[in-house]
Amino acid sequence: MTYQQTIDYLYAQLPMFSRIGSAAYKTDLHNTIELCNAIGNPENKFKSIHIAGTNGKGSTSHMLAAMLQQAGYKTGLYTSPHLKDFRERIRINGEMVSEDFIIDFVARTKQLSDRIEPSFFELTVAMAFDYFAQEKVDIAVIETGLGGRLDSTNIITPILSVITNIGYDHINILGDTLGKIAFEKAGIIKPGVPVVIGEYMDETKPVFIKKAKEAQSPVFFPQDGYTVSNINSSLYQLACDITSIGNNHTETFTLDLNGLYQIKNLRTVLCAEGVLLQLGYNITEEAEKYALANVKKLTGLHGRWDVIGENPAVVLDVAHNEDGIKHLLWQLSVIRNRFEKLHIVTGMVKDKDIDKVLALLPKEAVYYFTNAQIPRALPAAELQEKANTFKLEGNVFKDVNDAVENAKQNASPKDLILVCGSVFLVGEVGAIK
């Protein structure tokens, strides 16, 4: 098969969560284990860092990968979903996996795939592990897809586990309380392996402490270990001071991931870096600072408060659940006086708690309702109808690019256009750099 035929096969033949939702989710690790057994258990042939969480795990994964890469380590990075190109999911030192490797891997595993019928995600995880093993990476940063305990990535034994935060998302699969969701995420904690918990709440901290104690794993809470001050946020950059409470040492950081919510991810990354230093990794301050200021350049990350236009400003953000939208509104509250009118282009998927998100959105904004071109997307007209009950007013557009273009025509040079609500919607915006 050609590369395009191979990708078409992956999309058409394998159940894909991003397209059809929970019907594609497998409730055990059997297929992933069988796939990896058949290709020589590549998951055992490289060191890894495992990252879970409701929000922030993508940014945290890219920050850590950038830091390790800049420190001179051959660094694999597995994340999902992709925005534009399937190959974004699997990278080494920022470079996407080759088309030839994907063609070869799918051909090698097709007979087994036809028999066991893995999901799209299960096959992709095995593909990433095989690639990292063949390329002999020094370390790979592995982001979970959904949850943790039953996530396909959870067949690895990492040197470090990271759980960024817990919020309400995928409650039909992970549970309807923060404690239940935390239990699923805590499933990545392995015996004796240190774990960093980026944020906790009263309902979640005991879950993590109990699991870490059972696994005899050292547990770190950067929320308690670092304070943040002198925050300076612009459209393109975020600067702040971080003080380590343990030694009262303060450092200044400048991030190209400029959403205010990245401050929380930065604390998590710095704590994780401290554990890596204890494990013998050599990351100089120079490498650390350069990496954090150039994450997009080093790893290819996009879609996190991603400014793609000016006069009017056009910003993309993949925030798509209650917790993510709250962080986005925090950002807007800080910069709101720099802009005249707010225009929000939005589309969502059917299986999110849409009412909770709509209840948070500002009523004074002008809305442009649309939907991603996937079966899982909520039709724009239905979203408009739901939004109207929350006094959110706007028109319907057939796709996100039509919506953005209309917003640009309606906006003055001093306005702000924000595209959010779905990773897949952001991925279809044609102007992504």
Buried (B, 14 or more C-beta within 10 A) or exposed (E): EEBEEBBEBBEEBBBBBBBBBEEBBBEEBEBBBBBBEBBEBBBEBBBBBBBBBBBBBBBBBBBBBBBBBBBEBBBBBBBBBBBBEBBBBBBBBBEBBEBEBBBBBBEBBBEBBEEBEBBBBBBBBBBBBBBBBBBEBBBBBBBBBBBBBBBBBBBBBBBBBBBBBBBBBBBEBBBEEBBBBBBBBBBBBBEEBBBBBBBBEEBBBEBBBEBBEEBEBBBBBBBBBBEBEEEEBEBEEBBBBBBBEEEEEEEEBBBBBBBBBBBBBBBBBBBBBBBBEEEEBEBEEEBBBBBBBBBBEBBBBBBBBBBBEEEBBBBBBBBBBBBBBBBBBEBBEEBBEEBEBBBBBBBBBBBBBBEBBBEEBEEEBBBBBBBBBBEBBBBBEBBBEBBBEBEBBBBBBEBBBBBBBBBBEBBEEEBBBBBBBBBBBBBBBEEBE
